[in-house]
Amino acid sequence: MSQALSVENIPFFFIIGRPRSGTTLLQSILDAHPNVMIPGECELIMILYMRYGHLKKLDDHTIETLMDALQKLPKIENWPIDYAKVKQNLQAIRGDFNFQNFVKAVYVEYQSAFEKREIMAFGDKNPLYSQFPEFFLKIFPEAKFICIRRDYRDNYLSVKKAGLMFGILSWIIIRWKDSILEVDRLTKKYPAQVYSFKYEDFIEQPGYFLENICRFVGIPTVPGLIETYQGNKKASELYQDKKSEVFHHKIYQPIDPKNQGKWKEELSDEQVMLMDRLVGKSAGLACYERKFDKYPLRVHIYALKRIIVIKLFEGIKIAMRFVPFKYRGAIKKKLPKINDFYSIFFKNETI
């Protein structure tokens, strides 16, 4: 029997959170679970759904189109996957097109570095997903969401160190706040489908949280899962070869509970005050305590100007979603990047 036919009813889960918040760590550990198939980061679902989610039939022509698009996806070159078997899977489910089944027909052929037995859950991870998690419920109505968050001040330091988001403090913090508010809305609307926790708590008690995650997803608890993920030399070598290695070079090293609170030594009071003003009450919503809760007028004005500019830029990006797909590439090339857009208003600042 085709793999595609045997996996249609297997549940799906998503790991969401801001970049540098522990999402890759969690994905790597769950990849070591023998009953979980969770490929590396790739925007397969989002990109291909926007292009082909409207399809009604899966025929030979459609299969060729999907296979061609699949192999051209950004980051897909990092996936060890058997495309011939993927194509066989798609041929086995020809007929009415179901995008969810298409995704599973692809994911089941991902060749993890870890030994797999019966696949009982598919997973996906991408920090981008925390911006609009409900989008994925259109495709996977029963999907579950594992949400991991990190102190916004330490998150900023890590994002900046990795060279992400151009190191723009206000943009990083505003995105963090939006993510927290989005997860809060998701939790209130779908409480049984969301499991949320802090990165700081996870690195203190990883075993406890992994047991909870397994129960939440509906897979067996596996003793020694962390040791399995850390001790797999093949997985470590495969990851070292990836372009993202520069961001995650410590991913297969022992979890360090001391990897928190660095902001207290590395950030100035001026930076922390601006961050606290930008996140507002969402800090408490995420169970983090602000150092400052009162601000001079200059900080309010400083923060408000940056909020307006960043929201304007993100409004333009949202508007792009309504542009026909075939025109987006050409238009995006003409739009300035966030750092250039930001510099128009604040010269060469990264605050």
PLY file of the C-alpha trace (Angstrom):
ply
format ascii 1.0
element vertex 351
property float x
property float y
property float z
element edge 350
property int vertex1
property int vertex2
end_header
0.00 0.00 0.00
1.25 3.51 -0.81
2.70 5.55 2.02
0.35 8.41 1.08
-2.75 6.25 1.59
-1.60 5.09 5.01
-0.87 8.51 6.51
-4.01 10.50 5.69
-5.36 10.25 9.25
-2.08 10.94 11.05
-2.34 14.21 13.04
-0.27 17.32 12.42
1.33 19.78 14.83
3.19 23.06 14.46
6.02 24.49 16.57
5.72 28.27 16.62
7.67 31.06 18.29
9.94 33.93 17.42
13.39 33.30 15.88
16.03 32.42 18.49
13.40 31.30 21.00
14.13 27.58 21.08
11.98 26.44 18.16
14.91 24.76 16.37
16.05 23.10 19.60
12.57 21.67 20.12
12.26 20.58 16.48
15.62 18.80 16.68
14.65 16.92 19.85
11.28 15.83 18.45
13.01 14.74 15.25
14.72 12.13 17.44
11.34 10.66 18.43
10.80 7.38 16.53
7.11 8.13 15.94
7.43 11.72 14.72
8.28 13.01 11.26
9.26 16.67 11.44
11.49 17.95 8.60
13.83 20.91 8.83
12.64 24.45 8.31
11.05 25.19 4.93
8.04 27.30 3.98
6.58 24.48 1.89
3.06 24.67 3.28
2.68 28.42 3.08
4.25 28.93 -0.35
2.61 26.01 -2.13
-0.80 26.53 -0.54
-0.87 30.13 -1.74
-0.02 28.96 -5.25
-1.91 25.67 -5.48
-4.38 25.51 -2.61
-7.20 26.34 -5.02
-6.69 23.20 -7.11
-9.65 20.83 -7.37
-8.12 17.80 -9.05
-4.85 15.92 -8.70
-4.02 14.50 -12.12
-0.79 13.69 -13.96
-0.35 17.27 -15.15
-0.94 18.67 -11.65
1.50 16.18 -10.16
4.24 17.31 -12.53
3.51 20.95 -11.68
3.64 20.27 -7.94
6.82 18.22 -8.20
8.54 20.99 -10.14
7.44 23.65 -7.65
8.43 21.46 -4.70
12.00 21.05 -5.88
12.42 24.81 -6.39
11.40 25.80 -2.86
13.86 27.82 -0.75
15.72 25.59 1.75
14.34 22.38 0.23
17.90 21.57 -0.83
18.60 20.89 2.85
16.02 18.11 2.92
17.17 14.53 2.36
14.08 13.36 0.50
13.26 10.77 -2.14
11.39 12.69 -4.85
10.66 9.52 -6.84
8.73 8.11 -3.87
6.95 11.43 -3.36
5.76 11.27 -6.96
4.57 7.67 -6.47
2.64 8.79 -3.41
0.93 11.56 -5.35
0.03 9.20 -8.17
-1.60 6.90 -5.61
-3.96 9.65 -4.39
-5.00 11.02 -7.77
-8.54 12.38 -7.85
-9.96 15.16 -5.71
-7.12 17.38 -4.53
-6.60 17.65 -0.79
-3.70 19.92 0.15
-3.29 18.37 3.59
-2.82 14.93 2.07
-0.39 16.37 -0.46
1.78 17.71 2.38
1.73 14.38 4.18
2.61 12.55 0.96
5.75 14.70 0.83
6.67 14.69 4.52
6.45 10.92 4.87
9.40 10.56 2.48
11.68 12.87 4.47
14.75 10.85 5.42
15.49 11.78 9.00
18.91 11.11 10.49
17.08 9.34 13.31
15.58 5.86 13.17
11.83 5.87 12.59
9.18 3.29 13.33
5.44 3.80 12.94
4.78 7.48 12.19
2.11 8.73 14.59
2.45 12.50 14.07
3.74 14.93 11.47
5.25 18.22 12.57
6.45 21.48 11.10
8.42 24.40 12.48
8.93 27.93 11.28
9.18 31.18 13.32
7.15 32.89 10.60
4.11 30.82 11.55
3.68 32.69 14.84
2.49 35.73 12.88
-0.67 34.06 11.56
-1.21 30.58 13.05
-4.91 30.52 12.11
-3.89 30.45 8.45
-2.74 26.87 8.99
-6.01 25.84 10.61
-7.65 26.38 7.23
-5.52 23.52 5.93
-5.19 21.43 9.11
-8.34 22.13 11.17
-7.37 19.63 13.87
-3.71 20.70 14.08
-2.10 21.38 17.44
0.29 24.20 18.21
3.33 24.01 20.47
4.21 27.60 21.32
7.56 28.45 22.88
8.47 31.98 23.94
11.63 33.61 25.29
12.27 36.74 27.32
12.08 39.59 24.80
15.34 41.13 26.03
17.38 37.94 25.67
15.57 37.24 22.41
16.70 40.60 21.05
20.33 39.90 21.96
20.24 36.49 20.29
18.50 37.75 17.14
20.98 40.61 16.82
23.97 38.32 17.39
22.73 36.00 14.64
22.48 38.93 12.23
18.72 38.55 11.79
16.17 41.33 11.20
19.09 43.73 10.62
19.44 43.95 14.40
16.72 46.65 14.53
15.68 46.73 18.17
12.22 48.22 17.71
11.28 45.86 14.90
12.45 42.78 16.84
10.54 43.80 19.96
7.35 44.79 18.14
7.35 41.45 16.32
7.82 39.70 19.68
4.82 41.55 21.10
2.65 40.76 18.06
3.58 37.09 18.37
2.58 36.99 22.04
-0.76 38.63 21.29
-1.40 36.28 18.36
-0.70 33.18 20.47
-2.94 34.56 23.21
-5.81 34.97 20.74
-5.19 31.47 19.40
-5.20 29.99 22.91
-8.47 31.67 23.85
-10.14 30.54 20.63
-8.73 26.98 20.49
-7.63 26.14 24.06
-7.47 22.38 23.46
-5.16 22.83 20.47
-2.48 25.01 22.05
0.33 24.17 24.48
2.46 27.17 25.42
5.49 27.54 27.67
8.63 29.60 28.30
12.04 28.75 26.87
13.58 29.49 30.26
11.37 26.86 31.92
12.06 24.34 29.18
15.84 24.46 29.52
15.51 24.06 33.29
13.25 20.98 33.03
13.35 19.65 29.45
12.23 16.14 30.43
9.10 17.42 32.14
8.04 19.52 29.17
8.82 16.79 26.63
6.50 14.41 28.51
3.77 17.05 28.38
4.39 17.63 24.66
4.15 13.91 23.91
0.84 13.65 25.74
-0.43 16.79 24.04
0.46 15.56 20.54
-0.73 12.00 21.27
2.53 10.08 20.92
4.32 7.74 23.35
6.74 9.18 25.86
10.24 7.97 24.96
12.82 7.70 27.76
16.21 9.21 26.93
14.93 11.32 24.04
17.31 14.18 24.81
20.27 11.82 24.99
19.23 10.29 21.66
19.11 13.66 19.92
22.41 14.84 21.40
24.24 11.58 20.68
23.35 11.20 17.01
26.57 11.98 15.15
24.90 11.64 11.75
22.30 14.28 12.63
24.98 16.61 13.94
27.08 16.23 10.78
24.09 16.77 8.51
23.16 19.90 10.38
26.71 21.23 10.34
26.58 21.19 6.54
23.52 23.39 6.33
23.62 27.09 5.59
21.77 27.73 8.87
24.62 26.23 10.87
25.90 29.74 11.58
22.70 30.37 13.55
22.47 27.01 15.34
26.02 25.79 15.84
25.23 24.73 19.43
22.04 22.87 18.61
23.39 19.36 19.36
25.37 20.39 22.43
24.03 19.81 25.97
21.16 22.10 26.98
22.55 24.91 29.14
20.14 26.17 31.87
22.40 29.21 32.29
21.53 30.46 28.81
19.17 33.13 30.11
19.19 36.55 31.74
22.15 37.86 29.74
20.26 41.06 29.02
20.82 42.21 32.60
24.54 42.60 31.87
24.56 43.40 28.15
21.78 45.97 27.73
21.75 49.56 28.93
18.86 50.95 30.98
17.98 53.14 28.00
17.59 50.09 25.75
15.62 48.15 28.36
13.32 51.10 29.01
12.50 51.36 25.29
11.88 47.61 25.10
9.62 47.69 28.15
7.66 50.58 26.64
7.28 48.79 23.31
6.07 45.46 24.71
3.73 47.05 27.25
1.38 44.70 29.07
2.17 41.84 26.70
5.27 41.22 28.84
3.04 40.26 31.78
0.78 38.29 29.45
3.82 36.16 28.59
4.83 35.94 32.29
7.82 38.28 32.05
8.41 41.20 34.40
9.30 44.59 33.02
12.12 46.48 34.69
10.40 49.80 34.00
6.69 50.58 34.03
6.89 54.37 33.94
8.58 56.35 31.18
9.51 59.96 30.49
7.71 61.70 27.64
10.74 61.44 25.33
10.61 57.61 25.56
6.89 57.59 24.70
7.53 59.78 21.66
10.61 57.79 20.64
8.66 54.52 20.82
5.55 55.86 19.09
7.52 57.13 16.07
9.11 53.70 15.59
5.83 51.87 16.01
4.24 54.01 13.28
7.10 53.45 10.82
7.32 49.70 11.41
3.55 49.24 11.21
3.54 51.22 7.96
6.18 48.91 6.50
4.33 45.80 7.66
1.07 47.21 6.29
2.70 47.36 2.86
3.78 43.72 3.22
0.25 42.68 4.20
-1.15 44.50 1.18
1.19 42.41 -0.98
-0.81 39.29 -0.07
-3.68 40.62 -2.17
-1.49 41.09 -5.23
-1.78 38.22 -7.75
1.04 35.74 -7.13
2.56 36.11 -10.59
3.15 39.85 -10.02
4.52 39.70 -6.47
8.10 38.88 -7.37
8.48 41.90 -9.65
6.87 44.26 -7.14
8.94 42.96 -4.21
12.13 43.73 -6.10
11.13 47.39 -6.21
10.19 47.65 -2.54
12.89 48.70 -0.06
14.06 46.29 2.63
13.14 47.10 6.22
16.60 48.50 7.01
16.46 50.89 4.03
12.87 51.85 4.80
13.77 52.42 8.45
16.78 54.55 7.50
14.55 56.91 5.53
13.04 58.04 8.82
15.82 57.36 11.32
18.98 57.65 9.23
21.25 54.71 10.05
19.83 53.87 13.45
19.24 50.26 14.51
17.16 51.16 17.57
0 1
1 2
2 3
3 4
4 5
5 6
6 7
7 8
8 9
9 10
10 11
11 12
12 13
13 14
14 15
15 16
16 17
17 18
18 19
19 20
20 21
21 22
22 23
23 24
24 25
25 26
26 27
27 28
28 29
29 30
30 31
31 32
32 33
33 34
34 35
35 36
36 37
37 38
38 39
39 40
40 41
41 42
42 43
43 44
44 45
45 46
46 47
47 48
48 49
49 50
50 51
51 52
52 53
53 54
54 55
55 56
56 57
57 58
58 59
59 60
60 61
61 62
62 63
63 64
64 65
65 66
66 67
67 68
68 69
69 70
70 71
71 72
72 73
73 74
74 75
75 76
76 77
77 78
78 79
79 80
80 81
81 82
82 83
83 84
84 85
85 86
86 87
87 88
88 89
89 90
90 91
91 92
92 93
93 94
94 95
95 96
96 97
97 98
98 99
99 100
100 101
101 102
102 103
103 104
104 105
105 106
106 107
107 108
108 109
109 110
110 111
111 112
112 113
113 114
114 115
115 116
116 117
117 118
118 119
119 120
120 121
121 122
122 123
123 124
124 125
125 126
126 127
127 128
128 129
129 130
130 131
131 132
132 133
133 134
134 135
135 136
136 137
137 138
138 139
139 140
140 141
141 142
142 143
143 144
144 145
145 146
146 147
147 148
148 149
149 150
150 151
151 152
152 153
153 154
154 155
155 156
156 157
157 158
158 159
159 160
160 161
161 162
162 163
163 164
164 165
165 166
166 167
167 168
168 169
169 170
170 171
171 172
172 173
173 174
174 175
175 176
176 177
177 178
178 179
179 180
180 181
181 182
182 183
183 184
184 185
185 186
186 187
187 188
188 189
189 190
190 191
191 192
192 193
193 194
194 195
195 196
196 197
197 198
198 199
199 200
200 201
201 202
202 203
203 204
204 205
205 206
206 207
207 208
208 209
209 210
210 211
211 212
212 213
213 214
214 215
215 216
216 217
217 218
218 219
219 220
220 221
221 222
222 223
223 224
224 225
225 226
226 227
227 228
228 229
229 230
230 231
231 232
232 233
233 234
234 235
235 236
236 237
237 238
238 239
239 240
240 241
241 242
242 243
243 244
244 245
245 246
246 247
247 248
248 249
249 250
250 251
251 252
252 253
253 254
254 255
255 256
256 257
257 258
258 259
259 260
260 261
261 262
262 263
263 264
264 265
265 266
266 267
267 268
268 269
269 270
270 271
271 272
272 273
273 274
274 275
275 276
276 277
277 278
278 279
279 280
280 281
281 282
282 283
283 284
284 285
285 286
286 287
287 288
288 289
289 290
290 291
291 292
292 293
293 294
294 295
295 296
296 297
297 298
298 299
299 300
300 301
301 302
302 303
303 304
304 305
305 306
306 307
307 308
308 309
309 310
310 311
311 312
312 313
313 314
314 315
315 316
316 317
317 318
318 319
319 320
320 321
321 322
322 323
323 324
324 325
325 326
326 327
327 328
328 329
329 330
330 331
331 332
332 333
333 334
334 335
335 336
336 337
337 338
338 339
339 340
340 341
341 342
342 343
343 344
344 345
345 346
346 347
347 348
348 349
349 350
